[in-house]
């Protein structure tokens, strides 16, 4: 009887330490809409201001405060400090990436990443510069995709769906003549 009480007590103690995770699944059209908004933000973003210090205002700290409840919506969240910083870096990279897109040396692939197009004719200096640009761009894109999943309580298995939504948006936003990768892996100039 004593062992049974001990086990029941341990079970009760351990159950208080349990954590429940809730994951959200969004329809693909909602992911595509969020991708369109994020990519639009990248195109119009300006780099964050540097310097300056903010002070914490403690006036009224001890006074009673009104509490607000967060409204839950069915639309995915598209902003966090990590996403905003990555968007600003991507925006600053546009002037360096665009000439390579215009040459057809780099394009939007079918998984939401920038990719050097096979057979691109580049000097060794250009190839080196482009490889670094692609690596940096894709690092920020993956950061955005992973942070998007995190802030929306999605599972890691949703990464492919998120990338597909962004890939669709990036191919749609490509300028005429820029290279895009089709779903079968072949490359073509956007019409």
mmCIF file of the C-alpha atoms, coordinates in Angstrom:
data_MODEL
# 
_entry.id   MODEL 
# 
loop_
_atom_site.group_PDB 
_atom_site.id 
_atom_site.type_symbol 
_atom_site.label_atom_id 
_atom_site.label_alt_id 
_atom_site.label_comp_id 
_atom_site.label_asym_id 
_atom_site.label_entity_id 
_atom_site.label_seq_id 
_atom_site.pdbx_PDB_ins_code 
_atom_site.Cartn_x 
_atom_site.Cartn_y 
_atom_site.Cartn_z 
_atom_site.occupancy 
_atom_site.B_iso_or_equiv 
_atom_site.pdbx_formal_charge 
_atom_site.auth_seq_id 
_atom_site.auth_comp_id 
_atom_site.auth_asym_id 
_atom_site.auth_atom_id 
_atom_site.pdbx_PDB_model_num 
ATOM 1   C CA . UNK A 1 1   ? 0.000  0.000  0.000   1.00 0.00 ? 1   UNK A CA 1 
ATOM 2   C CA . UNK A 1 2   ? 2.877  2.313  0.883   1.00 0.00 ? 2   UNK A CA 1 
ATOM 3   C CA . UNK A 1 3   ? 4.496  1.739  -2.557  1.00 0.00 ? 3   UNK A CA 1 
ATOM 4   C CA . UNK A 1 4   ? 1.198  2.454  -4.257  1.00 0.00 ? 4   UNK A CA 1 
ATOM 5   C CA . UNK A 1 5   ? 0.870  5.768  -2.397  1.00 0.00 ? 5   UNK A CA 1 
ATOM 6   C CA . UNK A 1 6   ? 4.475  6.629  -3.231  1.00 0.00 ? 6   UNK A CA 1 
ATOM 7   C CA . UNK A 1 7   ? 3.908  5.895  -6.926  1.00 0.00 ? 7   UNK A CA 1 
ATOM 8   C CA . UNK A 1 8   ? 0.678  7.907  -6.940  1.00 0.00 ? 8   UNK A CA 1 
ATOM 9   C CA . UNK A 1 9   ? 2.491  10.820 -5.296  1.00 0.00 ? 9   UNK A CA 1 
ATOM 10  C CA . UNK A 1 10  ? 5.352  10.634 -7.800  1.00 0.00 ? 10  UNK A CA 1 
ATOM 11  C CA . UNK A 1 11  ? 2.884  10.491 -10.704 1.00 0.00 ? 11  UNK A CA 1 
ATOM 12  C CA . UNK A 1 12  ? 1.044  13.521 -9.350  1.00 0.00 ? 12  UNK A CA 1 
ATOM 13  C CA . UNK A 1 13  ? 4.345  15.397 -8.915  1.00 0.00 ? 13  UNK A CA 1 
ATOM 14  C CA . UNK A 1 14  ? 5.540  14.523 -12.423 1.00 0.00 ? 14  UNK A CA 1 
ATOM 15  C CA . UNK A 1 15  ? 2.226  15.427 -14.034 1.00 0.00 ? 15  UNK A CA 1 
ATOM 16  C CA . UNK A 1 16  ? 2.687  18.983 -12.760 1.00 0.00 ? 16  UNK A CA 1 
ATOM 17  C CA . UNK A 1 17  ? 5.912  19.201 -14.801 1.00 0.00 ? 17  UNK A CA 1 
ATOM 18  C CA . UNK A 1 18  ? 4.390  18.122 -18.093 1.00 0.00 ? 18  UNK A CA 1 
ATOM 19  C CA . UNK A 1 19  ? 4.305  20.529 -21.020 1.00 0.00 ? 19  UNK A CA 1 
ATOM 20  C CA . UNK A 1 20  ? 1.682  20.459 -23.731 1.00 0.00 ? 20  UNK A CA 1 
ATOM 21  C CA . UNK A 1 21  ? 2.591  21.641 -27.233 1.00 0.00 ? 21  UNK A CA 1 
ATOM 22  C CA . UNK A 1 22  ? -0.084 22.824 -29.612 1.00 0.00 ? 22  UNK A CA 1 
ATOM 23  C CA . UNK A 1 23  ? 0.694  23.059 -33.314 1.00 0.00 ? 23  UNK A CA 1 
ATOM 24  C CA . UNK A 1 24  ? -1.229 25.034 -35.892 1.00 0.00 ? 24  UNK A CA 1 
ATOM 25  C CA . UNK A 1 25  ? -1.886 24.042 -39.487 1.00 0.00 ? 25  UNK A CA 1 
ATOM 26  C CA . UNK A 1 26  ? -2.725 26.754 -41.992 1.00 0.00 ? 26  UNK A CA 1 
ATOM 27  C CA . UNK A 1 27  ? -4.311 26.205 -45.403 1.00 0.00 ? 27  UNK A CA 1 
ATOM 28  C CA . UNK A 1 28  ? -1.773 26.553 -48.241 1.00 0.00 ? 28  UNK A CA 1 
ATOM 29  C CA . UNK A 1 29  ? -3.522 29.694 -49.539 1.00 0.00 ? 29  UNK A CA 1 
ATOM 30  C CA . UNK A 1 30  ? -2.916 31.400 -46.166 1.00 0.00 ? 30  UNK A CA 1 
ATOM 31  C CA . UNK A 1 31  ? 0.766  30.424 -46.322 1.00 0.00 ? 31  UNK A CA 1 
ATOM 32  C CA . UNK A 1 32  ? 0.972  31.835 -49.862 1.00 0.00 ? 32  UNK A CA 1 
ATOM 33  C CA . UNK A 1 33  ? -0.677 35.085 -48.754 1.00 0.00 ? 33  UNK A CA 1 
ATOM 34  C CA . UNK A 1 34  ? 1.825  35.404 -45.882 1.00 0.00 ? 34  UNK A CA 1 
ATOM 35  C CA . UNK A 1 35  ? 4.694  34.658 -48.288 1.00 0.00 ? 35  UNK A CA 1 
ATOM 36  C CA . UNK A 1 36  ? 3.461  37.373 -50.657 1.00 0.00 ? 36  UNK A CA 1 
ATOM 37  C CA . UNK A 1 37  ? 3.363  39.915 -47.821 1.00 0.00 ? 37  UNK A CA 1 
ATOM 38  C CA . UNK A 1 38  ? 6.824  38.972 -46.544 1.00 0.00 ? 38  UNK A CA 1 
ATOM 39  C CA . UNK A 1 39  ? 8.365  39.127 -50.015 1.00 0.00 ? 39  UNK A CA 1 
ATOM 40  C CA . UNK A 1 40  ? 6.656  42.485 -50.632 1.00 0.00 ? 40  UNK A CA 1 
ATOM 41  C CA . UNK A 1 41  ? 8.181  43.709 -47.364 1.00 0.00 ? 41  UNK A CA 1 
ATOM 42  C CA . UNK A 1 42  ? 11.648 42.578 -48.501 1.00 0.00 ? 42  UNK A CA 1 
ATOM 43  C CA . UNK A 1 43  ? 11.336 44.619 -51.690 1.00 0.00 ? 43  UNK A CA 1 
ATOM 44  C CA . UNK A 1 44  ? 10.316 47.804 -49.861 1.00 0.00 ? 44  UNK A CA 1 
ATOM 45  C CA . UNK A 1 45  ? 12.233 47.351 -46.581 1.00 0.00 ? 45  UNK A CA 1 
ATOM 46  C CA . UNK A 1 46  ? 14.820 49.799 -45.467 1.00 0.00 ? 46  UNK A CA 1 
ATOM 47  C CA . UNK A 1 47  ? 17.743 48.821 -43.244 1.00 0.00 ? 47  UNK A CA 1 
ATOM 48  C CA . UNK A 1 48  ? 17.089 49.249 -39.519 1.00 0.00 ? 48  UNK A CA 1 
ATOM 49  C CA . UNK A 1 49  ? 18.536 52.351 -37.895 1.00 0.00 ? 49  UNK A CA 1 
ATOM 50  C CA . UNK A 1 50  ? 21.785 51.743 -36.057 1.00 0.00 ? 50  UNK A CA 1 
ATOM 51  C CA . UNK A 1 51  ? 22.874 53.191 -32.762 1.00 0.00 ? 51  UNK A CA 1 
ATOM 52  C CA . UNK A 1 52  ? 20.743 54.915 -30.205 1.00 0.00 ? 52  UNK A CA 1 
ATOM 53  C CA . UNK A 1 53  ? 19.854 53.538 -26.829 1.00 0.00 ? 53  UNK A CA 1 
ATOM 54  C CA . UNK A 1 54  ? 16.385 53.176 -25.431 1.00 0.00 ? 54  UNK A CA 1 
ATOM 55  C CA . UNK A 1 55  ? 15.622 53.791 -21.786 1.00 0.00 ? 55  UNK A CA 1 
ATOM 56  C CA . UNK A 1 56  ? 13.099 51.754 -19.861 1.00 0.00 ? 56  UNK A CA 1 
ATOM 57  C CA . UNK A 1 57  ? 10.310 53.964 -18.560 1.00 0.00 ? 57  UNK A CA 1 
ATOM 58  C CA . UNK A 1 58  ? 9.374  52.817 -15.053 1.00 0.00 ? 58  UNK A CA 1 
ATOM 59  C CA . UNK A 1 59  ? 6.876  55.614 -14.411 1.00 0.00 ? 59  UNK A CA 1 
ATOM 60  C CA . UNK A 1 60  ? 3.616  54.096 -13.320 1.00 0.00 ? 60  UNK A CA 1 
ATOM 61  C CA . UNK A 1 61  ? 5.240  50.706 -12.713 1.00 0.00 ? 61  UNK A CA 1 
ATOM 62  C CA . UNK A 1 62  ? 3.543  50.305 -9.323  1.00 0.00 ? 62  UNK A CA 1 
ATOM 63  C CA . UNK A 1 63  ? 0.196  51.673 -10.481 1.00 0.00 ? 63  UNK A CA 1 
ATOM 64  C CA . UNK A 1 64  ? -2.585 49.263 -11.437 1.00 0.00 ? 64  UNK A CA 1 
ATOM 65  C CA . UNK A 1 65  ? -2.474 48.381 -15.123 1.00 0.00 ? 65  UNK A CA 1 
ATOM 66  C CA . UNK A 1 66  ? -5.161 47.288 -17.533 1.00 0.00 ? 66  UNK A CA 1 
ATOM 67  C CA . UNK A 1 67  ? -4.647 43.773 -18.875 1.00 0.00 ? 67  UNK A CA 1 
ATOM 68  C CA . UNK A 1 68  ? -5.345 42.942 -22.510 1.00 0.00 ? 68  UNK A CA 1 
ATOM 69  C CA . UNK A 1 69  ? -6.015 39.546 -24.023 1.00 0.00 ? 69  UNK A CA 1 
ATOM 70  C CA . UNK A 1 70  ? -4.384 38.624 -27.303 1.00 0.00 ? 70  UNK A CA 1 
ATOM 71  C CA . UNK A 1 71  ? -6.834 38.130 -30.132 1.00 0.00 ? 71  UNK A CA 1 
ATOM 72  C CA . UNK A 1 72  ? -6.260 34.865 -31.956 1.00 0.00 ? 72  UNK A CA 1 
ATOM 73  C CA . UNK A 1 73  ? -6.698 35.096 -35.702 1.00 0.00 ? 73  UNK A CA 1 
ATOM 74  C CA . UNK A 1 74  ? -6.629 32.510 -38.429 1.00 0.00 ? 74  UNK A CA 1 
ATOM 75  C CA . UNK A 1 75  ? -3.904 34.354 -40.358 1.00 0.00 ? 75  UNK A CA 1 
ATOM 76  C CA . UNK A 1 76  ? -0.255 33.425 -39.884 1.00 0.00 ? 76  UNK A CA 1 
ATOM 77  C CA . UNK A 1 77  ? 2.035  35.838 -38.067 1.00 0.00 ? 77  UNK A CA 1 
ATOM 78  C CA . UNK A 1 78  ? 4.678  37.306 -40.373 1.00 0.00 ? 78  UNK A CA 1 
ATOM 79  C CA . UNK A 1 79  ? 6.805  39.440 -38.108 1.00 0.00 ? 79  UNK A CA 1 
ATOM 80  C CA . UNK A 1 80  ? 9.405  38.962 -35.422 1.00 0.00 ? 80  UNK A CA 1 
ATOM 81  C CA . UNK A 1 81  ? 12.713 40.675 -34.746 1.00 0.00 ? 81  UNK A CA 1 
ATOM 82  C CA . UNK A 1 82  ? 14.595 37.802 -36.439 1.00 0.00 ? 82  UNK A CA 1 
ATOM 83  C CA . UNK A 1 83  ? 12.379 37.983 -39.544 1.00 0.00 ? 83  UNK A CA 1 
ATOM 84  C CA . UNK A 1 84  ? 12.629 41.774 -39.708 1.00 0.00 ? 84  UNK A CA 1 
ATOM 85  C CA . UNK A 1 85  ? 16.437 41.678 -39.495 1.00 0.00 ? 85  UNK A CA 1 
ATOM 86  C CA . UNK A 1 86  ? 16.659 38.994 -42.210 1.00 0.00 ? 86  UNK A CA 1 
ATOM 87  C CA . UNK A 1 87  ? 14.289 40.987 -44.453 1.00 0.00 ? 87  UNK A CA 1 
ATOM 88  C CA . UNK A 1 88  ? 16.474 44.089 -44.062 1.00 0.00 ? 88  UNK A CA 1 
ATOM 89  C CA . UNK A 1 89  ? 19.625 42.117 -44.979 1.00 0.00 ? 89  UNK A CA 1 
ATOM 90  C CA . UNK A 1 90  ? 17.860 40.635 -48.016 1.00 0.00 ? 90  UNK A CA 1 
ATOM 91  C CA . UNK A 1 91  ? 16.715 44.079 -49.090 1.00 0.00 ? 91  UNK A CA 1 
ATOM 92  C CA . UNK A 1 92  ? 20.280 45.397 -48.861 1.00 0.00 ? 92  UNK A CA 1 
ATOM 93  C CA . UNK A 1 93  ? 21.455 42.513 -51.053 1.00 0.00 ? 93  UNK A CA 1 
ATOM 94  C CA . UNK A 1 94  ? 19.009 43.207 -53.931 1.00 0.00 ? 94  UNK A CA 1 
ATOM 95  C CA . UNK A 1 95  ? 21.300 45.655 -55.825 1.00 0.00 ? 95  UNK A CA 1 
ATOM 96  C CA . UNK A 1 96  ? 24.049 43.000 -55.857 1.00 0.00 ? 96  UNK A CA 1 
ATOM 97  C CA . UNK A 1 97  ? 21.828 40.048 -56.799 1.00 0.00 ? 97  UNK A CA 1 
ATOM 98  C CA . UNK A 1 98  ? 19.758 41.742 -59.509 1.00 0.00 ? 98  UNK A CA 1 
ATOM 99  C CA . UNK A 1 99  ? 22.568 42.092 -62.114 1.00 0.00 ? 99  UNK A CA 1 
ATOM 100 C CA . UNK A 1 100 ? 23.165 38.323 -61.874 1.00 0.00 ? 100 UNK A CA 1 
ATOM 101 C CA . UNK A 1 101 ? 19.424 37.695 -62.296 1.00 0.00 ? 101 UNK A CA 1 
ATOM 102 C CA . UNK A 1 102 ? 19.438 39.974 -65.353 1.00 0.00 ? 102 UNK A CA 1 
ATOM 103 C CA . UNK A 1 103 ? 22.302 37.884 -66.847 1.00 0.00 ? 103 UNK A CA 1 
ATOM 104 C CA . UNK A 1 104 ? 20.399 34.666 -66.218 1.00 0.00 ? 104 UNK A CA 1 
ATOM 105 C CA . UNK A 1 105 ? 23.190 33.414 -63.946 1.00 0.00 ? 105 UNK A CA 1 
ATOM 106 C CA . UNK A 1 106 ? 20.973 32.978 -60.898 1.00 0.00 ? 106 UNK A CA 1 
ATOM 107 C CA . UNK A 1 107 ? 17.283 32.296 -60.470 1.00 0.00 ? 107 UNK A CA 1 
ATOM 108 C CA . UNK A 1 108 ? 14.486 31.319 -58.122 1.00 0.00 ? 108 UNK A CA 1 
ATOM 109 C CA . UNK A 1 109 ? 14.387 27.559 -57.586 1.00 0.00 ? 109 UNK A CA 1 
ATOM 110 C CA . UNK A 1 110 ? 11.351 25.419 -56.800 1.00 0.00 ? 110 UNK A CA 1 
ATOM 111 C CA . UNK A 1 111 ? 11.994 25.212 -53.030 1.00 0.00 ? 111 UNK A CA 1 
ATOM 112 C CA . UNK A 1 112 ? 12.091 28.937 -52.255 1.00 0.00 ? 112 UNK A CA 1 
ATOM 113 C CA . UNK A 1 113 ? 15.841 29.461 -52.538 1.00 0.00 ? 113 UNK A CA 1 
ATOM 114 C CA . UNK A 1 114 ? 18.127 31.365 -54.864 1.00 0.00 ? 114 UNK A CA 1 
ATOM 115 C CA . UNK A 1 115 ? 20.230 29.076 -57.031 1.00 0.00 ? 115 UNK A CA 1 
ATOM 116 C CA . UNK A 1 116 ? 23.028 29.486 -59.533 1.00 0.00 ? 116 UNK A CA 1 
ATOM 117 C CA . UNK A 1 117 ? 21.657 28.339 -62.886 1.00 0.00 ? 117 UNK A CA 1 
ATOM 118 C CA . UNK A 1 118 ? 23.633 25.447 -64.412 1.00 0.00 ? 118 UNK A CA 1 
ATOM 119 C CA . UNK A 1 119 ? 25.764 26.572 -67.341 1.00 0.00 ? 119 UNK A CA 1 
ATOM 120 C CA . UNK A 1 120 ? 25.928 30.217 -66.262 1.00 0.00 ? 120 UNK A CA 1 
ATOM 121 C CA . UNK A 1 121 ? 28.832 31.977 -67.988 1.00 0.00 ? 121 UNK A CA 1 
ATOM 122 C CA . UNK A 1 122 ? 30.755 33.853 -65.293 1.00 0.00 ? 122 UNK A CA 1 
ATOM 123 C CA . UNK A 1 123 ? 34.338 34.886 -64.654 1.00 0.00 ? 123 UNK A CA 1 
ATOM 124 C CA . UNK A 1 124 ? 35.970 33.290 -61.618 1.00 0.00 ? 124 UNK A CA 1 
ATOM 125 C CA . UNK A 1 125 ? 35.622 36.572 -59.665 1.00 0.00 ? 125 UNK A CA 1 
ATOM 126 C CA . UNK A 1 126 ? 31.915 36.810 -60.562 1.00 0.00 ? 126 UNK A CA 1 
ATOM 127 C CA . UNK A 1 127 ? 31.362 33.148 -59.663 1.00 0.00 ? 127 UNK A CA 1 
ATOM 128 C CA . UNK A 1 128 ? 33.015 33.684 -56.265 1.00 0.00 ? 128 UNK A CA 1 
ATOM 129 C CA . UNK A 1 129 ? 30.934 36.818 -55.600 1.00 0.00 ? 129 UNK A CA 1 
ATOM 130 C CA . UNK A 1 130 ? 27.728 35.084 -56.704 1.00 0.00 ? 130 UNK A CA 1 
ATOM 131 C CA . UNK A 1 131 ? 28.369 32.019 -54.536 1.00 0.00 ? 131 UNK A CA 1 
ATOM 132 C CA . UNK A 1 132 ? 28.716 34.252 -51.472 1.00 0.00 ? 132 UNK A CA 1 
ATOM 133 C CA . UNK A 1 133 ? 25.569 36.222 -52.366 1.00 0.00 ? 133 UNK A CA 1 
ATOM 134 C CA . UNK A 1 134 ? 23.570 33.012 -52.875 1.00 0.00 ? 134 UNK A CA 1 
ATOM 135 C CA . UNK A 1 135 ? 24.859 31.517 -49.613 1.00 0.00 ? 135 UNK A CA 1 
ATOM 136 C CA . UNK A 1 136 ? 23.993 34.674 -47.625 1.00 0.00 ? 136 UNK A CA 1 
ATOM 137 C CA . UNK A 1 137 ? 20.602 35.071 -49.310 1.00 0.00 ? 137 UNK A CA 1 
ATOM 138 C CA . UNK A 1 138 ? 19.626 31.451 -48.705 1.00 0.00 ? 138 UNK A CA 1 
ATOM 139 C CA . UNK A 1 139 ? 20.768 31.616 -45.084 1.00 0.00 ? 139 UNK A CA 1 
ATOM 140 C CA . UNK A 1 140 ? 18.382 34.549 -44.527 1.00 0.00 ? 140 UNK A CA 1 
ATOM 141 C CA . UNK A 1 141 ? 15.569 32.884 -46.452 1.00 0.00 ? 141 UNK A CA 1 
ATOM 142 C CA . UNK A 1 142 ? 15.870 29.709 -44.377 1.00 0.00 ? 142 UNK A CA 1 
ATOM 143 C CA . UNK A 1 143 ? 15.998 31.800 -41.203 1.00 0.00 ? 143 UNK A CA 1 
ATOM 144 C CA . UNK A 1 144 ? 12.734 33.467 -42.262 1.00 0.00 ? 144 UNK A CA 1 
ATOM 145 C CA . UNK A 1 145 ? 11.082 30.122 -43.073 1.00 0.00 ? 145 UNK A CA 1 
ATOM 146 C CA . UNK A 1 146 ? 12.158 28.521 -39.791 1.00 0.00 ? 146 UNK A CA 1 
ATOM 147 C CA . UNK A 1 147 ? 11.206 31.570 -37.713 1.00 0.00 ? 147 UNK A CA 1 
ATOM 148 C CA . UNK A 1 148 ? 7.840  31.711 -39.520 1.00 0.00 ? 148 UNK A CA 1 
ATOM 149 C CA . UNK A 1 149 ? 7.214  28.111 -38.457 1.00 0.00 ? 149 UNK A CA 1 
ATOM 150 C CA . UNK A 1 150 ? 8.298  28.864 -34.898 1.00 0.00 ? 150 UNK A CA 1 
ATOM 151 C CA . UNK A 1 151 ? 6.156  31.981 -34.342 1.00 0.00 ? 151 UNK A CA 1 
ATOM 152 C CA . UNK A 1 152 ? 3.115  30.244 -35.820 1.00 0.00 ? 152 UNK A CA 1 
ATOM 153 C CA . UNK A 1 153 ? 3.500  27.073 -33.717 1.00 0.00 ? 153 UNK A CA 1 
ATOM 154 C CA . UNK A 1 154 ? 3.800  24.908 -36.793 1.00 0.00 ? 154 UNK A CA 1 
ATOM 155 C CA . UNK A 1 155 ? 5.685  21.624 -36.930 1.00 0.00 ? 155 UNK A CA 1 
ATOM 156 C CA . UNK A 1 156 ? 9.084  21.200 -38.562 1.00 0.00 ? 156 UNK A CA 1 
ATOM 157 C CA . UNK A 1 157 ? 7.322  18.946 -41.067 1.00 0.00 ? 157 UNK A CA 1 
ATOM 158 C CA . UNK A 1 158 ? 5.552  22.080 -42.379 1.00 0.00 ? 158 UNK A CA 1 
ATOM 159 C CA . UNK A 1 159 ? 8.861  23.479 -43.692 1.00 0.00 ? 159 UNK A CA 1 
ATOM 160 C CA . UNK A 1 160 ? 8.252  22.010 -47.166 1.00 0.00 ? 160 UNK A CA 1 
ATOM 161 C CA . UNK A 1 161 ? 4.791  23.634 -47.338 1.00 0.00 ? 161 UNK A CA 1 
ATOM 162 C CA . UNK A 1 162 ? 6.225  26.991 -46.248 1.00 0.00 ? 162 UNK A CA 1 
ATOM 163 C CA . UNK A 1 163 ? 9.046  26.749 -48.786 1.00 0.00 ? 163 UNK A CA 1 
ATOM 164 C CA . UNK A 1 164 ? 6.542  25.819 -51.517 1.00 0.00 ? 164 UNK A CA 1 
ATOM 165 C CA . UNK A 1 165 ? 4.462  28.912 -50.702 1.00 0.00 ? 165 UNK A CA 1 
ATOM 166 C CA . UNK A 1 166 ? 7.525  31.160 -50.867 1.00 0.00 ? 166 UNK A CA 1 
ATOM 167 C CA . UNK A 1 167 ? 8.820  29.473 -54.034 1.00 0.00 ? 167 UNK A CA 1 
ATOM 168 C CA . UNK A 1 168 ? 5.504  30.132 -55.761 1.00 0.00 ? 168 UNK A CA 1 
ATOM 169 C CA . UNK A 1 169 ? 5.563  33.790 -54.710 1.00 0.00 ? 169 UNK A CA 1 
ATOM 170 C CA . UNK A 1 170 ? 9.192  34.297 -55.734 1.00 0.00 ? 170 UNK A CA 1 
ATOM 171 C CA . UNK A 1 171 ? 8.618  32.757 -59.166 1.00 0.00 ? 171 UNK A CA 1 
ATOM 172 C CA . UNK A 1 172 ? 5.495  34.901 -59.656 1.00 0.00 ? 172 UNK A CA 1 
ATOM 173 C CA . UNK A 1 173 ? 7.425  38.025 -58.602 1.00 0.00 ? 173 UNK A CA 1 
ATOM 174 C CA . UNK A 1 174 ? 10.365 37.297 -60.922 1.00 0.00 ? 174 UNK A CA 1 
ATOM 175 C CA . UNK A 1 175 ? 10.771 39.780 -63.764 1.00 0.00 ? 175 UNK A CA 1 
ATOM 176 C CA . UNK A 1 176 ? 10.241 38.730 -67.343 1.00 0.00 ? 176 UNK A CA 1 
ATOM 177 C CA . UNK A 1 177 ? 13.388 37.028 -68.631 1.00 0.00 ? 177 UNK A CA 1 
ATOM 178 C CA . UNK A 1 178 ? 14.664 36.002 -65.192 1.00 0.00 ? 178 UNK A CA 1 
ATOM 179 C CA . UNK A 1 179 ? 15.359 32.318 -64.639 1.00 0.00 ? 179 UNK A CA 1 
ATOM 180 C CA . UNK A 1 180 ? 12.897 30.225 -62.627 1.00 0.00 ? 180 UNK A CA 1 
ATOM 181 C CA . UNK A 1 181 ? 12.995 26.539 -61.836 1.00 0.00 ? 181 UNK A CA 1 
ATOM 182 C CA . UNK A 1 182 ? 9.939  24.521 -62.788 1.00 0.00 ? 182 UNK A CA 1 
ATOM 183 C CA . UNK A 1 183 ? 8.427  21.840 -60.547 1.00 0.00 ? 183 UNK A CA 1 
ATOM 184 C CA . UNK A 1 184 ? 10.251 19.146 -62.584 1.00 0.00 ? 184 UNK A CA 1 
ATOM 185 C CA . UNK A 1 185 ? 13.637 20.789 -61.873 1.00 0.00 ? 185 UNK A CA 1 
ATOM 186 C CA . UNK A 1 186 ? 14.170 22.291 -65.342 1.00 0.00 ? 186 UNK A CA 1 
ATOM 187 C CA . UNK A 1 187 ? 15.037 25.962 -65.755 1.00 0.00 ? 187 UNK A CA 1 
ATOM 188 C CA . UNK A 1 188 ? 13.335 28.483 -68.034 1.00 0.00 ? 188 UNK A CA 1 
ATOM 189 C CA . UNK A 1 189 ? 13.197 32.233 -68.494 1.00 0.00 ? 189 UNK A CA 1 
ATOM 190 C CA . UNK A 1 190 ? 9.988  33.697 -67.090 1.00 0.00 ? 190 UNK A CA 1 
ATOM 191 C CA . UNK A 1 191 ? 7.693  34.996 -69.777 1.00 0.00 ? 191 UNK A CA 1 
# 
